[in-house]
Amino acid sequence: SGYIQEQNEKIYAPRGLLLTDPIERGMRVLEISVFEDRGSVRTSPSSSMSSCSSTR
């Protein structure tokens, strides 16, 4: 929807996030994607653990 696109452009994208329109998922899922630059991410035990747990 236009509202979701507008919110992505103004709020989420500048923070490295993307909100997926729930209508695209049949109103079953609210999805927020997190974008990170792998070159600037520091490795710590907690970040390694969270990245492993997010793999499907």
C-alpha positions in Angstrom: 0.0 0.0 0.0 1.0 3.6 -0.4 1.1 4.1 3.4 3.6 1.3 3.9 5.8 2.5 1.1 5.8 6.0 2.5 6.6 4.8 6.0 9.5 2.7 4.5 10.9 5.7 2.7 10.6 8.1 5.6 11.2 6.0 8.7 12.4 2.4 8.1 14.8 2.6 5.1 17.0 5.3 6.6 17.5 3.0 9.6 18.3 0.0 7.5 14.9 -1.6 7.9 12.1 -2.6 5.5 8.5 -3.1 6.5 6.8 -5.6 4.2 3.1 -4.9 3.5 1.1 -7.5 5.4 -1.4 -7.7 2.4 1.4 -9.2 0.4 1.5 -12.1 2.9 -2.2 -12.7 3.1 -2.5 -10.7 6.3 -0.8 -13.5 8.2 2.6 -11.9 8.8 4.1 -8.5 9.7 7.6 -8.7 8.4 10.4 -6.3 9.1 13.7 -6.9 7.4 17.0 -5.7 8.8 19.7 -4.7 6.4 23.3 -4.6 7.7 26.6 -3.8 6.0 28.6 -7.0 6.7 31.9 -5.1 6.3 31.2 -2.8 9.2 29.6 -5.2 11.6 31.7 -6.2 14.6 31.7 -9.9 15.6 30.7 -10.6 19.1 29.4 -13.8 20.8 25.9 -12.4 21.0 25.8 -11.2 17.3 27.2 -14.5 16.1 24.6 -16.3 18.1 21.7 -14.2 16.8 22.8 -14.6 13.2 22.9 -18.4 13.5 19.5 -18.5 15.1 17.9 -16.4 12.3 18.9 -19.0 9.6 16.0 -21.1 8.5 
